[in-house]
Amino acid sequence: MSELYTKTLTEMAGLLQSREVTVAEAVKDCLDRIEATEPTVKALITVMSDEALKQAEVMDQEGPDASKPLWGVPIVLKDLLVTKGTRTTCGSKILENFVPFYDGTAVVRLRKAGAVIIGKANMDEFAMGSSTENSAFFQTSNPWDADCVPGGSSGGSGATVAAGQCFAALGTDTGGSIRLPASFCGIVGLKPTYGRVSRFGLIAYGSSLDQIGPMTRSVEDSARILQVLAGHDPNDSTSVDVPVPDYLVGLGRNSLEGTTIGLPEEYWGKGLDNEVEAACKAAIAKAEALGAKTVPVKMALTDYAIATYYIIAMAEASSNLSRFDGVRFGHRNKDAEELIDMYTSSRTEGFGDEVQRRIIMGTYVLSSGYYDAYYNKAAKVRRLLREDFEKAFEQCDIIAGPVCPTTAFKAGDKADPLQMYLMDIFTISANLAGLPGMSLPVGLGGDSGMPVGLQFMGPAFSEAEMLSVADCLERNLEPMPMAKL
Amino acid sequence: MKITPEEVAKVAKLSRLDLPKEKLELFAGQLGDILGYMEKLGELDTDNVDPMYSPVQHTTVLRKDELKKDYTREEVLSNAPEQDGKFFIVPKIV
C-alpha cells in the first residue's frame, strides 16, 4: 500500500487490525518519511528506529489485539514526557543526557493501548516559548513553509504530524502550547480540562496550568487518543477522579441543531489579521448553516490574561526548575569545588536565555516584597477570569474564536520576549481557568497560504461535546490538505 | 517600570544563576518591560476576591500508608553525575 503517511490514525488503526498493513510496514513507512522530510522539517530530537522496528517484529508475530485501540500505530512524544530507557531532553542542555528509568503515565497508557513510540519531538526549552526557537538543539520548521516557525512550545509535535512522520503526537499545553502549533501546522490539537490527564512523568513547567493532549490529523483521531489518556492516576493527585465518557459516541452527527456557540467580542475584534478573521468567520458561518445558534458573549478580562498568566507561569517555573541542581540528574559543572558554586555554575551553563529570564522573573514576583503585588494579585484575577467563563457558559454551550491573531510567522520575527508572549492572548485563558480548548484547522489564509485554526473552549470536562461539534464542522468544511513536502 | 542590573543580579543569585554583565543589562531592560506590562493588573479591583492557585479545588488527597518499592537504588542513581552505588556525591558543603 503506497503513501501510508497520508492516512489518519483512525484509518491506520483499522488497516493494522485487519492485517492489511503490518506493524513493520507502518513503522518503516514512518521512518522512510522521517528520512525524507527531516532535513527540511527538523521536528525530532530522537528517532527510535531500532526500538520501534524490534517492537514491530514482536507485535507482527503475536498478531493484532482488538482490545488495543492503538495497536501498531506509530506515535511521537514531545520530549518532555519521560520514556524509560530513551533520552528525554526537554529541549534543554541541562537534560541533554538524561535517560529516565520509568515511563510517564500517558506513555504507559499509550503503550498499553498498543502504540509504537517512534520518536521524541523538538520543543521550546522547558516548554517556554511559542515558536520552538527556544530549543537548545535546533530550530524546527513549519512543514507548510520552512521559513516559518511551527508554533510552540509543542512545535516538533505539530510539525511531525503535519509532515506525515507519524499518525499522532502528544504535546503539552501550559498557555497554548498544543493549540498554537496545531493552528500554525494545520492539524487538530486538544488541550483537555486540567486534571483530565495525569501529569505524572511530564517534566513540569507550570504545574497548575500544564496538560498533556493529542495532536492529530483528524478530530476522530484526537478522540481516540484522549480515550486512552483520560482518567485518574494515583501518581498525580490533581488528576481528577470523574468518569471518562465515550469520546467516540458523539462523533458523526450531521447537524449542529441545538448547539449554541458563544463568540467573545474580545476575540473577534481589533488586532486580528484579516485572513485569520475571514477563515474563522467562514467556519462559524458553516456552523450556523449546520444549525448552530451563535450568540455574542463577553470575556471582559481578556486584556489582562497575558499579564496574569505570565506571573503565575513564571512563579511556578521558578519553583519547579529549582530541582535542576546537578545532584541527582542533569548537567553538572565538574570543576566547582563547593556545593553552592556547583549548583550555580551547573544551572547557569545548563539553562538557555528564556528559561533563565523566566526563573528570574518568577523568583522576583514570589519574593517577599512583591508577592502580594504580583503573584497573589494574579491569583485573584485568575478567579475573576474563571468567573467570566462561568457567566459566558450560562449563555452558550461552547465558545469559539481564533487560536492566534496571525498565521505562522517567520523565524526570527519575534526577537523581543514580550512580543512573543502576546501571541498567546487567545489561548492562555483556558489554562488559567483549567478548561478544555482545541484547535481545528479551518482553511488556509488568503494572503499567506498558511493554515488557520479555529479554537473551541468549553466547560470543564466537556471534551465529548467539543469533539462532537468539531467533528461535525470538520466533515462539512473543505478537507484540510497535507503540507506539500 | 525600571529594574537595575544590580536588582537582576540579586534575584539571579537567589535563583542560583550567575549572569555576565551584558546579560544583566539585557535582562534588566526586558524584565522592566515585562513587569511594566504586568502592572496593568493594578487597574482591577480584587479586594474581595479569593486567590485561585489551582483549577482543581480539592482537599489534600491522601493514600494508604503502605510500603511500596517502585524503583531500585541502581535506577534512582542511574542519572547522577557522581555516585558510588549507594549515595549521590556532591562537592564539600562547608
Interface residues (C-beta under 8 A of the other chain):
Chain A: F98 V99 P100 F101 Y102 Y194 G195 S208 P234 S237 T238 V240 L301 D303 Y304 I306 A307 T308 Y310 I311 S318 S322 D325 G326 V327 R328 F329 G330 H331 R332 K334 A336 E337 E338 L339 I340 D341 M342 Y343 T344 S345 R347 T348 F351 D353 Q356 R357 I359 I360 M361 T363 Y364 S367 Y374 N376 K377 A378 A379 K380 V381 R382 R383 L384 R386 D416 P417 L418 Y421 L432 A433 G434 L435 A460
Chain B: V8 V11 A12 K13 L14 S15 R16 L17 D18 L19 K23 F27 Q30 L31 D33 I34 L35 Y37 M38 E39 K40 L41 G42 E43 L44 T46 V49 D50 P51 M52 Y53 S54 P55 V56 H58 V61 R63 D70 Y71 E75 V76 S78 N79 A80 P81 E82 F88 V90 P91 K92 I93
